[in-house]
Amino acid sequence: MTAPETALLNVERPHYPPLLLRHPGNPILTRKHWPYSINSVFNAGATLLQDGTTLLLCRIEDRRGLSHLCAARSSNGVDGWQIDREPTLMPSPKEYPEEIWGIEDPRITFVPELQKYVVTYTSYSRGGPGVSLALTKDFHSFERYGVIMPPDDKDTALLPRRINGYWALIHRPMTPLGSHMWISYSPDLHHWGRHRLMLEARRGAWWDANKIGLSPPPIETSRGWLVLYHGVRHTPSGCLYRLGLALFELENPEKCLLRGDSWIFGPEADYERNGDVNNVVFPCGYTMDPDGDTVNIYYGAADCSIALARASIRALLQWLDANGSCERRRSQDV
């Protein structure tokens, strides 16, 4: 080994302290908890109800391979889950033919102006995955709006307030040139336009090359919209899903202020490494503790269970300050 090679091995590597801490009781929900027969439970939207109860709207895959949504409630967001005895929201292909192959991966946004929860989810049809939207006050009855973004599109969430008079929706259309995050605007939640590219997947060997997507709904902070997003790396043994971090301007959310170069959370535990789809951590929801800093992130693990990780908003922003950039690095993306 040459002297330069030896010196390279002796270079001190940067240390990345964990930003998301796994709950010791993980996974917190599996198919064994369910009151009816299912194949798996994963990718849950999350919200806090008015009485402080944590509600997870879980993706349930049945033994046919089709998905529906089912609510689980807990007083502490960790255990003691009360699960609906039957599906909470089932596909309705007669009225909504775009749901013929199931509904998946919900995100929940409470909208104070409407005093309702807005649920966006993937509706899976013969034409591919599209974006559908429904409103609810109680997670017992739902007002469906149907498809609002046609295939191929998914990984979507609504911002909780209007931006310059318009509702804003983050979503991820897929094209042969890549899968990037976009934002679109609407006056009424039905009709969408002013589509803007929000965050590009990088190219080449990056951990988030070619395919990215929103994970939980954005978190509004004093400094901007804090976004956890997933990147998909294609490896010889399959896809690897990990999480990254970015910050967007509050009143112009299509403008990225900071984006971390490295991923911050990836599959490590056995329940994340091995399952129906190996090597996947995929959050769709979070709740915030009363301190306004501790965030509880609920994520699907290997498409087989739901797990919980906790993080500090302050620490996430500090990490972005130290490890983020607004530079596109075009010379590295060709």
BELKAUR-V223497 format. One record per backbone hydrogen bond with DSSP energy under -1.0 kcal/mol. CO is the residue of the C=O (numbers start at 1). NH is the residue of the N-H. Records with the same first field share a line. If there is no record, write none. Layout:
CO->NH + NH
This chain:
2->6
3->7
4->8
5->9
6->10
21->310
23->26
29->306
30->33
31->34
40->61
42->59
45->57
47->55
49->52
53->49
54->74
55->47
56->72
57->45
58->70
59->42
60->68
61->39 + 40
62->65
66->62
67->103
68->60
69->88 + 89
70->58
71->84
72->56
73->82
74->54
82->73
89->69
92->96
96->99
97->100
99->102
102->124
104->122
107->120
109->118
111->115 + 116
116->111
117->136
118->109
119->134
120->107
121->132
122->104
123->130
124->101
125->128
128->125
129->153
130->123
131->148 + 149
132->121
133->145
134->119
135->143
136->117
143->135
146->133
149->131
152->174
154->172
157->170
163->166
166->163
167->186
168->159
169->184
170->157
171->182
175->178
178->175
179->212
181->198 + 199
182->171
183->196
184->169
185->193
186->167
193->185
196->183
199->181
202->210
206->209
208->202
209->211
210->179
211->232
213->230
219->226
224->221
225->248
226->219
227->246
228->215
229->244
230->213
231->242
233->240
235->238
238->235
240->233
242->231
243->264 + 265
244->229
245->260
246->227
247->257 + 258
248->225
252->255
255->249
258->247
259->325
265->243
269->272 + 273
270->274
272->280
279->241
280->302
282->300
285->298
287->296
289->292
293->313
294->289
295->311
296->287
297->309
298->284 + 285
299->307
300->282
301->304 + 305
302->277
305->301
306->28 + 29
307->299
308->23
309->297
310->21
311->295
312->316
313->317
314->318
315->319
316->320
317->321
318->322
319->323
320->324
323->261
325->259
329->332
